[in-house]
Every structure is written in C-alpha cells, then in structure tokens.
Amino acid sequence: MKIGFVSLGCSKNLVDSENIMGYLRDQGHTITPDPAEAEVLFVNTCGFIQSAKEESLNTILEMAEYKSQNCKKLIVTGCLAQRYLTDLQKELPEVDRFITIDEYDHIAEILEEELNGVTKPCEHTRLLSTKPWFAYLRIADGCDNRCAYCAIPLIRHDYRSVPMEELLKEAEYLAKQGVKELNLIAQDTSRYGIDLYGKHRLLDLLTELNRIEGFHWIRVLYLYPDEISDELVVGMSELNKVVPYFDIPIQYGNDRMLKLMNRRGTIAEIKHTIGLIRSTFAHSVIRTTMIVGFPTETAKDFQDLLDFVEEMRFDRMGAFTYSLEEDTPSYDMRPRVSRKVMDRRMGQLMELQQKIAQQNSEALVDEVLEVLIESHDGLTEQYRGRSIYSAPDGIDGIVKFKPLKKHNPGEFVKVKIRKASMHDLIGVETE
C-alpha cells in the first residue's frame, strides 16, 4: 500500500516515526510524501505543551479530509494518543486507530492487523527522513527528573537507557548509510546508563562512537545541568569527533524558581559547569532554554533571570512562556502570572538575548570555521551549511559562503567569516 506519514514534535518522536516507516517499508509498503495519493495516513503526534497539542489536532483534522479521496484509513500515534486516548477516541471518530506509545512493543502485530498484511520475516531498519548526511541516535526514552511543569514522565514514563551494544550496532548501520553527523538525543542524555549499569556511561558511549569510521561530527543534545560532571567535560574534549556543543536546558536564573520547578542543582553549580566548559575548550557552544511566567514568578525573580542571562552570555537561547499542563505539580501552584505579564517579560528576555547573540556572532568575524554544506543557491552562487555552532534542528542559524569550487551537499569545507548577523554568518571558502 501507499503510506503517508506526518511526524510532529521533537527529534525523539521523529525516531519513532522513522522506526515505524522502516518497518512498513520492509514489509513491502511504499512511503509517499503526498497525502493525496496515500491509501493509509499516519500522524505521529506531540502532546508536550498546549501549542503542540493544537498543532497535532489540526493536523489530524487536515489529514482526515483525505479520507474522502484515496485514503482508506487514518492512524494516529505518539504522545497525544498516549496522553489523551479516551478523549480522542470520543472526539475524533475520523481516526480509525490510535496507537499509544505503550503499544510500540507490539507495533508489528498492530500494523499487520490494521493493514491486513502478512508479516514477512526481516531485519527491521529505520527509514531515515533527515538529510542523508545527519541522523539522530536516541540513547534513552522516558525521564526520571519530574520537573514540576513537565508532562513527559506522564507520557513516556521512567527513564530507560538503550543497551550500549544496540546503540553501537545502530550507529554502525547509520555510518554505512552515509551519515556524517550523529546527534545523540534523549530526554536527558547525561543520565545515560545509570539505570542499566548503575553509573553514568555517556562518556563510555561517546568513546565507542568516536571509533566508528564515517562519522565526522558527534553532537550531544539535552544534557541536564547537574549531571554534567567535570570528567564528562574533560573526556569530551579528548574525543576528536565530539563537537564542543553543549545543549543544556537551564530553565531559570535563580535558586528559588529552580527549586519550585523541581530542578536539581543551583545557579552556583550551573555557573561552575559553564565556566569549566569554556575553560576546557578553545571554542565551545552553549545552548539553553528558559521558562518565563512560571507560577509565583515575581518582578525580582525575572530581574534575576535577566541578570543571569546577561552574565552567562549564552551562544544560543530559546525561551517559552509557561504552559499550564494538567496532572503536573505546577498545575495547582498560585499565584499564576497573567498572560499579559508573561508576554511582556518574554519580549524583554528575547530582546536581551538578541543583543547577546549579535555580539557573539560578530566575535566570529575573521575566524575560520569548518562547515557542513547543506544546500546551494543557484541565483547567488552561494552555498549554505552549518558549523559546529549549529545543530540540525533549524533554530541555530546557518553559514552562507562563496565557494572556491563546486561542492556537493554533505561535504565539509573551511570558511572564513566576513560578516555576521544575529544568527547567520557570511563568509568565503578558504584553502
């Protein structure tokens, strides 16, 4: 059959989509990018915060419109289905089958039943949907951190590391497929191994991945700040393929709010970790996220956040206004911050970060950066790509440059930076 697939949400959800699509392909089905020609449509949903839930619902309804055409069946999977199954079954009769995350262990049997097929024995492989030179390696699922605002443990349950031998096997497969940039993901990559092996094993995993031929960059995303040990930072600096890109969701800038959010660690400890990273690497990238408007946030708390961001001068920083999520500890916290105040504070915070980002980018002028080429603009004859300063999720900015010769996407080149904007860099290829 022709199968259409829409994957929403984070890269961790994308890996689930790639696994399901890979199974379908291995069973002889065809994955089509055009929903109008699909006989079966899948929507893999996100249910993390309100805006994501709304996007998921809108997408389901949009895909349901194709059922009057060629589509015979609409199947919904993922976090929204896991979190709101009973309500969705009642409110969305257009959907033929909801598959929860808890059912993924039996996905083969479910798909066989739903698609009226006969399962053929085969070794299942992921169908990569990213650009061919990069891929995600999900090293764990679930989360034990229990942040007061977060519904992930309700959806994905407790933290579960993937055994190292399975990860290395998958990584070898990805390298053979031509993947040059491997991005490690989990709800908390820094806790890898603690449930399976009784100790942190992220550095051991990185050491083994660093030995695999084919990878040029290895990037680690979603490091929980209090789990980043001095040993991990120093160890990463000794692995030539591991880029010094530290994605550390900090969430706030004072201890009172961190404690209310049920975040472990203190601002002093976070400053120590950031200082260690910057003193260990000649060039490092620190990306973080902040939450504005968490219940009980005062003007003084918010000023502490501004002062903290000003002092730390993060290379990359995103921010979110607090999303009220039922069944989380913060749901009943009072007083709540009004939407008007949240939006005003969000604007102030991002205005500050934009100035910092502009200054950080300008500091890279005259530097020579290694760039992974991702596209070519025929009109300007410029290439576009990413340096170590940018993850492949599209929010860190790009490098545009004039080449010395023709190149193909997926190649690495050296680029001297000539100009800088807030997020993007402009340069010329150098020998």
N, C-alpha and C positions, 0 to 999 in steps of 0.2 A: 504494500500500500504506500501511497504518498503521505508523508507525515510532516506537518508543520509544527514548529516549536518556537515558543516565545519564552525567554528566560528573563526574569526581573530580579532586581535586588543586587546583592553583593557577589563578589567573585567566588565565595564559598558556595553560594547557591548555584552559580554557573557550573561548578564542578559536578554537582548533582545532575544538572541538565546534560552535560557532556557524557556522563556515565549512562544516562537513560538513552540518549541519542545513539551512543555507541552500541548499546545492546540492540536497539531497533535496527540499526544498520547491519549488524552482524547476523540478524535474523532475516535479512533479505529485503527489508523495507527501504524506501528512499526518503531522505530528508530534503524537503523543499523549502526555500526561503519565501515562497509566495503562498500566503494563506488561501488565496482564491483557488488554487489548484490542489490544496490538501484534502485528503479524504478523512484524516483524523488530525485534530488540532490539540496540542498540549500547551498549557500555560503554567509555567513554574513560578509561583508567586512569592512575594515578600510580605511579611506581616510585622515588621520591626517597629515602625512608628506610623502615625496617622497618615502622613502624606504617602508613604509606601503602600499602606493598605488601600488608600483611594486609587492609586495608580493600578494596583492589582485588580480591583473590582472593575475599573473602567476597561482594562484590557480584556478581562473575561467577557464582559458585555460586548466589546468590539469584536472579539473572535466568534462570539455566539451568532453574530449576524451572518457569518459564512455558512451556517448550518442550512440555510435555505438554498444554498448553491451546491457545491460539490461535496462539502463536508458532511460526513455521516455521524461523527462523534466528537464531542469536546471533553477533554480530560484535564482536570486541574490538580496540580501537585504543589508541594512546597510549604512554606511557613504559614501562609494564610490558611491553607487547608488544615494544617496541623492545629492551629490555634482556635479556629472558629468553625470546625467541621459541622456541628449540628445546625448552627445558624445558617451556614452557606447552603447546606442541603435543603433547608426550608425555603430560603430566599432566592435560590438560583436553580430553578428546575431545568434551565437550558443546559446545565452541565450533566453529562452522562455518568461521570465517575470522578470522585475526589480520591486522591491517593495521598495519605498523610506521610509525614517523614517516618513515623514509627513503622510504616508498612514497607519501607525501602528494602528491608532484608528479604522481602518476598516479591520484589518488583517483577522478577521474571515470570512467576506464576500469574501475577495480576495482569501483566501485559498480554500474556498468552490468552488469558480468558477474555480480556476486553477486545482484543484484535482478532479473535477467532483463528489464531495461528497455531502452528505446531512448533514447539521449541526444538531448534537444531542444536546439537552439542557443539560448542565453540568456545574458544578462549576470549572472554569479553575484553574489549579495549575501548577507551574513551574516544569519542569523536570530538576532536579539538575544534572549537568555534572561534578561538582567538586568531590573531595574525600568526602565521606559521613559525615565526621566529621567537615567540614567547608563549609560556603556558604557566598555569598555576598548579602548585602541588599542595593539596590540603593535607596537613600533617596531623590534624586532630579535628574533632567535632564536639559540640557542646561547650558548656562553660561552668566553672565552679565559683566564679568571682562574686556572683549575686549582687551586682551593683543595684542600688535602690530604685533606679529609673528604668531598668532594662528587663525586657521580656524574653530575651534569648534563652535563659535556662528553662523557662516555661515551654518553649518551643523545641529546643534542641537537647534539653536535659543536661546531665552531668558531663564533665569533660572526659573525652575518650581519645587517647593518642592512637594513631595508626602504628602498628608494629614497624620497626625500622626496616626489616627485610622487605616488607611490602612496599614501603616508600622508595627504597633503593631500586627495586625491580621496576616500579612505575617510572622513576626518574631515568633509568637506562632506556626504557621504551621511548620516553619523551625526547631524549637526546638523539636516538636513532631516527626519530621523525623530523629532525632538523631544528629542534628548539635550542636557541642560544641563550635565552634569558629565562631562568627559572625563578618563579616568585612563590615563596613559601607563605601559606596562609593558614589561619585557624582563628577561632575567637580570641585565643591568647597563645601565640606561638612560643612565648617564653616559658610556658609550663610544660612544654613537650616532654613526654617520657615519665613524668612524675607519678602517673597512675599505673603505668605498666612496669616501670623499672625501679620505682621508689626513689628516684632522683632526677634532676634536670638532665636531659640528654640532647638539648638543642645543639650545643656545640659539637657533640659527637656526630650528630646527624649532618651538620654542615661540613665537618671534616670529611666524611664519606662522600657527600655530594660533590665536594670540591675536587675529588679524584676522578670524577666521571668525565670522559672525553666528550667534547662537543659543547658543553656549557661554557659561556664566556662571562656572563654575569649571573650571580645568585643573589637574590634580594629577599630580605625577611620583612614581612609586614605584620602589624598588630602585636607589638611587644608591650606587655603590661609593665608599667614603670618599675614597680617594686621587685619584679622578678629578673631585672637586668643586672646580673652580677658583674663585678669587676673582671672575673675570669672570662665571662662571655664576651665582654667588650674587647679585652686584650686578645682572646682567642680568635675572634673575627678578624682582627687586624693582621693576623698571621696567615689568613687564607686568601690566596691571590684572586679567586673568582668572586668572593663575597664582597659586595659593594657596601661602602660605609653609609648606608641609607637606613635611618632608624625611624620607624613609624611607631610612635609612642602616644597613644591616646591618654592625655593627662586629665582633661575634663574641667579642671578648675584651678584657681590660683591662690587659694588659702586653705588652711587645715580644717577650719570649721566646716566649710562646704564639702570638702573631700570626705570628712567623717560622716556627714549627713548622707552623702551619696553612697556610703559604704565602700569607699575606695581605700585600699590599703596604702600605707606609706604616707610620708609627709612632704611638704614643699621643700624642706631642707634636704631630704633624701633625693628628691627629684632633681634639685639643683646639683647635687653631688654627681648623679648619673650623667647629666648633660655636660657638666664640666669634664668628667672622665672621658666621655666620647670625644669632645672637642680637643682635649689634650693628647688623646691617643692617635687620632687620625689627622693628617695634614689638611684634608678636605673631607668634611662629613656633611650629611644632610639630616636634619631633624624635622620630622613632620608630626603634627599633633592635631587633636580636636578639642574643642571646648564646648560646654553647655551653658547657655545663658538663660536665666529665668527659672532655675530650679527653685522649688518651694522654699520660702523663708529668705531668699536672696535679698540682701539689703543694699543700699547705695554704697555703704562701706565695703561690703563683700565685692561688689562689682568693681570698685576702685582698686581693690587688692588684685583682682584679675587683670585689670589694665596695667597695673604696675608690674605684675609678674610677666606679662607678655612683652612689655617694653624692655624689661631686664633680660629676658631669655632670647629675644630676637630669633624666633623660630624661622627656619628656612621656608617651611610650608605650614599653614594653619587653616583648618576649616572650623566652622562653628555652627551650632544648631540651637534653635530655641527649644526649650524643654517641651517634650511631648508627653501628655498625660496618658499613661497606659494602665488599664485596669489590671488588677491582680499583682501589681508591683508594689513594693513597700512605700514608695513615694506617693502613691495614689491618694492616700488619706492625709498627707502632710499639709499643714496650714501654717501661715497664710500662703496662698498662691500668689504668684506675680501676674499682674494683668498683661494681656496681650500687647497693649499699647506700650507698656514699660519694657517688656521683652524685646519688642521690635526696635525701640529706640536704643536700648543697650546693645543689641546685635549690630545695629548700624555703627555705633561708636567703636565697638571692638573691631569690626572688619575694616573700618577706616584706618585705625591704628595699624592693623596688620598689613594693609595695602602699602602704607608708607615703609614699613619694615621690609616687606617683600621687594619693593622697588630698590631700596638701598642694598639689600643682599644681592639682587641681580646685577646692579651696577658694579658691585665689587668683583664680579666675574669678568668684566671687560679686560681684554688682553690676556686672559687665561686661555690655555689650550685644553679642550675637553674631548674625551672620547664620546662619539655619538653613534647610536644605533639608528640607521636610516629606516624610515617607515613609509615615506611617500615622496613623489616627485611632482612639482608644479610645472607643467609644460609652458605656461604663459610667462612665468618669471624665470624659468630655468633654475629654480631653487629646489633644494632637497629639504625635507623635513624629517626630524628624528628626535630622539631623546638621549640625554646624558644620564649619568648615574643620579642626577638630581631629580629625575622624574620617573615615577612608577608608571606602569602602562594603563592606569585607570582613567586617564584623560583629564585629571584635575591639577597636574603639577606644571603644565606648560610644556613648550616644545623648543627645539633649536632649529632655526632656518639658516641655510648656508648656501653660498655659491661654491660649486664643485671645481676641482681641477680636471676631472674626467667623469665619464659616465659610471654610474653605480646601479646596483640592484637593491631593492628593499631587503633588509636583513643583514646588510654589510655594516661593519664598523669602520669609521673614519675619524681622523683628528680634525678638529675645527677650532680655529682661533676666534674668540668672541670679540666683535667690534661694537655692538650696540646691545642695550638691554632695556626691556620693558618690565612691567611688574611681574609677569610670569614667563614671557618668552625671551629667548636670546637669539641674536642675529650675528652670523659670522661668515668666515671663509674657510674652505678646506685648506689644510696645511700638510706638508710632507711629514 
